[in-house]
Amino acid sequence: MKEIKAIVRPTRLHKIRDAFRHLSGFPGMSISHVEGCSAHVGAEQHDTLKEELTDFTKKVRIEIVAPDEMVPDILRIIHHNAHTGQTGDGVLWVTEVGEFLRLCQAEG
């Protein structure tokens, strides 16, 4: 099992969700609204402390736990539908899941 996380532009979420509807066996996803900023090349200049502390942009964080064999398709769908080629498209990463249990299932 793998955990796939992506931080993307909110305007791209509907395209990603629509694409997942066509992926057989898609396990589902959790969505959080987040704000963030990336590392900038060169020194940034802010006129006020308020500008410095509010330069974050709104993003959506997608979290999916999926079987290993589904990971390539999920990554392809997210990348294809989130990528615009512009700075600020977001990030995508995968981590190993040691254990996974659906709470509606009996322990075993």
C-alpha positions as CSV (number, residue, x, y, z in Angstrom):
1,M,0.0,0.0,0.0
2,K,1.1,3.5,-0.7
3,E,-0.1,6.9,0.4
4,I,-0.3,9.5,-2.4
5,K,-0.4,13.1,-1.4
6,A,-0.7,16.1,-3.8
7,I,-1.0,19.8,-3.2
8,V,-2.7,21.4,-6.3
9,R,-4.5,24.5,-7.4
10,P,-8.2,24.4,-6.3
11,T,-9.3,25.1,-9.8
12,R,-7.9,21.8,-11.0
13,L,-9.6,19.6,-8.4
14,H,-12.8,19.1,-10.4
15,K,-10.8,17.7,-13.3
16,I,-8.9,15.3,-11.1
17,R,-12.1,14.1,-9.4
18,D,-13.8,13.6,-12.7
19,A,-10.9,11.6,-14.0
20,F,-10.9,9.4,-10.9
21,R,-14.6,8.5,-11.6
22,H,-13.4,6.6,-14.6
23,L,-10.7,4.7,-12.7
24,S,-12.0,1.2,-11.9
25,G,-11.5,0.3,-8.2
26,F,-10.5,3.9,-7.2
27,P,-10.2,3.7,-3.4
28,G,-11.4,7.3,-2.7
29,M,-9.6,10.4,-1.4
30,S,-9.6,13.0,1.3
31,I,-9.4,16.7,0.5
32,S,-8.2,19.5,2.7
33,H,-8.0,23.2,2.0
34,V,-4.5,24.5,2.7
35,E,-2.4,27.5,2.1
36,G,1.3,27.6,1.3
37,C,4.2,29.1,-0.6
38,S,7.2,27.6,-2.3
39,A,10.8,28.4,-2.2
40,H,11.5,31.4,-4.3
41,V,14.6,32.1,-6.4
42,G,16.4,35.2,-5.1
43,A,15.5,37.4,-2.2
44,E,11.9,38.5,-1.8
45,Q,11.1,42.1,-1.0
46,H,8.1,42.9,1.1
47,D,7.1,46.5,2.0
48,T,5.3,45.5,5.2
49,L,5.3,42.6,7.7
50,K,1.6,42.0,6.7
51,E,2.7,41.4,3.1
52,E,5.4,39.0,4.2
53,L,3.0,37.0,6.4
54,T,0.2,36.8,3.9
55,D,1.9,35.8,0.7
56,F,0.5,32.3,0.8
57,T,-1.8,31.0,-1.9
58,K,-4.8,28.8,-1.5
59,K,-4.3,25.1,-2.5
60,V,-6.1,21.8,-2.1
61,R,-4.4,18.8,-0.5
62,I,-5.4,15.4,-1.8
63,E,-4.6,12.3,0.2
64,I,-5.2,8.7,-1.1
65,V,-4.2,5.3,0.2
66,A,-4.1,2.8,-2.6
67,P,-2.7,-0.6,-3.5
68,D,0.7,-0.5,-5.1
69,E,-0.6,-1.6,-8.5
70,M,-2.9,1.5,-8.7
71,V,-0.2,4.0,-7.9
72,P,1.0,4.6,-11.5
73,D,-2.5,5.3,-12.8
74,I,-3.3,7.6,-9.9
75,L,-0.1,9.6,-10.3
76,R,-0.7,9.9,-14.0
77,I,-4.2,11.2,-13.5
78,I,-3.2,13.8,-10.9
79,H,-0.2,15.0,-12.9
80,H,-2.1,15.2,-16.2
81,N,-5.0,17.1,-14.7
82,A,-3.1,19.4,-12.3
83,H,-0.2,20.4,-14.6
84,T,-0.5,23.7,-16.3
85,G,3.2,24.4,-16.7
86,Q,3.0,27.5,-14.5
87,T,4.8,28.1,-11.2
88,G,2.5,27.1,-8.4
89,D,1.0,24.0,-10.0
90,G,1.8,22.1,-6.8
91,V,3.6,19.0,-5.7
92,L,3.0,15.3,-5.7
93,W,4.6,12.6,-3.6
94,V,4.2,8.9,-2.5
95,T,5.1,7.2,0.8
96,E,5.0,3.6,1.9
97,V,2.1,2.6,4.2
98,G,3.1,0.1,6.9
99,E,-0.4,-0.9,7.9
100,F,-3.9,-0.1,6.7
101,L,-7.3,-1.1,8.1
102,R,-10.7,0.2,7.1
103,L,-12.5,1.0,10.4
104,C,-15.7,-0.6,9.1
105,Q,-13.9,-4.0,8.9
106,A,-13.5,-6.4,11.8
107,E,-10.0,-6.6,13.3
108,G,-8.1,-9.5,12.3
